[in-house]
Amino acid sequence: MGFFDLPTVKRNPTGILALVLCILLGGIGTIIIGVMEKKQNVWILGIIQIVVTIVTFGIGGLWALIWGIMVFVRSTNA
């Protein structure tokens, strides 16, 4: 697995909340997913998403939005 591999989450209330946060509050949801899945590289990416969003005056939030949608697509029902 590479550093930028997408995590998968379960479609339970906690997973759905993390996905919604990932889409609405770029970076925060990614950090939560990283902590839930115990994957250090994912929460580091969440921090990077927040920094990029701040540095680019919000334009970097597109990365977090696309990331959240892609994680949702890969999420499982189990």
N, C-alpha and C positions, 0 to 999 in steps of 0.2 A: 504494500500500500504506500502510495506517495503522500506527500504533505498536503496536497490539495484534493485528495479523494473525498468524495461526498459521504457524510455519515448517513445512516438510515435510522429512523425513529419509528416507534410503534404508534399507531393511530389510536392512542388512548387520550384521555383528557390532558395529561401532562405533555405528551408528545405534540398534541395539537396546539396547546398553549405556546410551546417552544417554537413551533413553526409560525404561528401568528406573530409572535414577537420578532422572529427572524425577518419576517416580511415588513412589519410596521416599524420596528426599532432596530434597524440594521446593526448587527454586531451583538446585541444583547441576547437575542435568540440563539445565535451561533455559540456564544459562550455557554448558555444553559444546556444546549445539546451536547457540547463537549464535556461538560461536567456530568450530565446524565449518562453518557456513553463511556465515560472515563478515558477520553482521548485528548491528550494534552495538545496535539497539533490543531484540533478543532477549536478549542477555546483560545489558543494563540491567534488563530485566524479571525476569531471574533474581535479580539483586541485590535488587530490590524485593520479590520473593517471599520471599526469606530474611528481610528486615527485617520484613515484615508477619507472617510466621510467628513471629518472636521477640516482636514487640510484642503479638500477640494470644495469646501463650502456646500456640502450636501450632494454633490454629483456622484461621489463615491458610494452613496447609498444605493445606487443602481446595482452595484455588485452584491450587496446584501439582499436586495429584493430578488434578484435572479437566483442567488444561492438558496434563499428560502423556498422559492418555487421548485427548484430542482430537488431539494431535500424532500419536499412534500410529495413530488412525483415518485421518488424512490422509497417513500415510507411504506411500512408493512401494516397489515391488519392484525397480525398476531400479537 
